[in-house]
Amino acid sequence: MTLDSFDIAILNHLRVDARISWAKLGEHINLSASATQRRVQSLEQAGIIRHFTIALDSAALGQEVRAFVQVKITRHDSQAATQFKQAVLTYPEVQACHKISGNTDFMLNVTAKDLPSFSQFLENKILYLPGVKDASSSIVLESIKEYGQPVCRTQ
């Protein structure tokens, strides 16, 4: 699907406020509410919009610690990688998990109530998993930008 200026404007507005009404969104981009709704549905059907969600404030929910955890697993053990992926899916502390290139195999975005809870999570849930060779973490001190870039037209 080729995105035109209306589609890009829709995506940028929805990225900021996914609860905006079709009428209000249409006003912003100079389309009718029904035309705007049809375009959003087309973007969903094309897989450009995967789903609508909300952004939660971890600290307000009592999760004072945020960290990125880099995990290395035993290289030639596909079963260990599969077990790791399945386990991570069940851990509420893990907000996101990415398989990445380079010296690390997985990057986790983790939240915890406090540092002792975070330490327990690492020791009891990550480091105990079969095939986990090493894990290192970086605690988030301040979040400068979190929710992505505006959608730009690519040439």
Buried (B, 14 or more C-beta within 10 A) or exposed (E): EEBEEBBBBBBBBBBEEEEBEBEEBBBBBEBEBEBBBEBBEBBEEEEBBEEEEEEEEBEEEEBBBBBBBBBBBBEEBEEBBEBBEEBBEEBEBBBEBEEEEEEBBBBBBBBBBEEEBBEBBBEEBBEEBEBBEEBEBEEBEEEEEEEEEEBEEEE
